[in-house]
Structures are given as C-alpha cells and as structure tokens.
Amino acid sequence: MSVLTANDPGELDERLAPRSLTRRLLGRPELGAVVGAAAVFVFFSIVADSFLQASSLGTVLYASSTIGIMAVPVALLMIGGEFDLSAGVMVTSSALVSSMFSYQMTANVWVGVGVSLLVTLAIGAFNGVMLVRTRLPSFIITLGTFLMLTGLNLGVTKLISGTVSTKSIGDMEGFPTARDLFASHWTVGSVDLQVTILWWLGLVAVATWVLLRTRAGNWIFAAGGNAEAARAVGVPVARTKVGLYMAVAFCAWISGQHLLFSFDVVQSGEGVGNEFLYIIAAVIGGCLMTGGYGSAFGSAVGAFIFGMTSKGIVYAQWNPDWFKFFLGVMLLIATLLNAVVRLRAEANK
C-alpha cells in the first residue's frame, strides 16, 4: 500500500493522515464507559461515606473481577459478531466436573481440574462448530446449550451426589495448592485483594494485545464487521469464531475453579442469569450488539462499573432490591452515550 501516488505527489492518504488526540479519544469505544465510571464513582463517593475507605476498594475490585473475567472473552465474541448465552451455566458446569470427578475417582483434585478444562473447552468448541456448520444464529445455538447444561448440572449432580450440591473436597490431596491458584487472597495495608483481580487484569492485557497487535485481532474485527467480505479476502472466519467460543470456555473454566475452591462445594443451580451480566458489562464498555466494534479494556471498565454499583448500594445502605433497576438504567445510558460518541467520531473523520 503506497502513501503517495504518481498523479498527486505530496497528497497524503486520508487513512494515514495524523489525527489529533481529541479525535483519537473520541474514536475509542470505551470512552463512554470511562465517563460513566467516573460519574458512578463520584455519585457513590457523595452518597456513601464508606465507599472511599481503603478497605472498600478490595471489595469493589473483587466484585468487578468475578464479572470481568468472563466479560473479557464475551466482549471479544461480541466484537466477532456472536453471543454466548451458555456462558453463565458453563462456569457452574466446569466447577461441578472438577469436584465430582475428583471425589468419585478419589483422585488428586488437579486431575479433576485438568479433566474439567478439557470438558469445558469441548463445550466451547461444540458451540463454535455448531454455529459455523449450521449457520443458525448464535442466540439459538447457545440457548440450546444453556438449557442442556442447566439440566445436566442439576440432573447429574442429584444422580451422583443425591442432593443438589457436590460433596466437600476440602480435605482431598491437591486442594490447598489449587486454592492458592484460583481462590487465594492477600492483604496490602487494610486492603484485602483476591487473586481473581490478577486473573482479570492479566486477561484484559492479553485480550488487548491480541485485538490490537496480532493478525488474530484483525480477523476478529473483520469477522464481526462483515463476515462475507472477510471471507472474500481470506480471513478464516469459521476458525476465528470457533476460537472465540473456546476462549469463552477457557475463562468459564477459570471462573468455575474459583467458584469451587472458594467454598469446596458447588451448588448445581448457580450461574443461571450471569450470562446477561457479562453481556451488559461488554455493552457498557462500548461493544456493539452488531459486532465489529469494541475493546477488552472497555469490558473491564464495564465490569468495574458493575462492581462499584453492586457494592456502592450496600455502602449507601440502600435496599439491594434496587440493584437491577440501577443496572438497567446504566445499560441504557451507556448504550445511548456510546451511540452519540460514535456518531460524533464518525462525523469528525
């Protein structure tokens, strides 16, 4: 690709023309979320005195990380033009497989963790392959997976354990080291920090690097923007989408292991409805429902807004029944703000 042409020497390709810092900021998908996060922070700083205490920071970050770990791959999947409604129950399925395999086989819990990784990745691959082979909407494919996993989680757990929860594996070999990796915490001053915060930040960094610095990132944007056009220029759309579903599965495995090793037992009915929280965090962070636009960092900001709101309501001593109302209001405001920012950015090009 040449910058200058023979007919108009000195004329710069408009795509490579330097842009001001303001234009670059207006073009960022997470701008609306950052503004929204600042507004939520200021709001709860005013209405809740304990919100600004150092000890509250760890609680807010932990709440953010439990959503953020899944919001990162869900954001990438949405940029690639697809959804995964099975993401919430997949987390529980991953935890159940680890727990029941280790207990029933009386094996080191790391064996169960490894088997769980393979099973969870297989579920993600199933979603991706079904999508590209049948060309049905991802809403239908993953809704079917959601229902199947919900039934399997409850049915298999009751069949094997006799109850709706798994047996305790807290005294089994390998449990302490697995808990250190997936559910440990440490204290810095008066702030208690969970290891999930490191998992979350690490995943955001890796996903951002993949999106902005690798060929796979270009494939994700191209597959979500216009799949047919992407195929025409050689983008492996099918492979990209299967990979994205497996990335969702991998992060569901991480969240599932945190769920298991935080308590040493798992309730089979957990996780239902969490898939919408992951999607909401990604949308608040700037991802378009139509695909081809968004960022991993934006999903992190969306999850942070979720964490501030869920804990800010508690610190303000409000009735937590209002949480979903505030979440819905933020979703609408963020979506409208993102639309306005994007239109202004496109108008300034």
Salt bridges, closest charged atoms under 4 A:
ASP13 OD2 - ARG15 NH2 2.78
GLU30 OE2 - ARG28 NE 2.98
GLU82 OE2 - LYS241 NZ 2.53
ASP192 OD1 - HIS185 ND1 2.90
GLU228 OE2 - ARG231 NH1 2.83
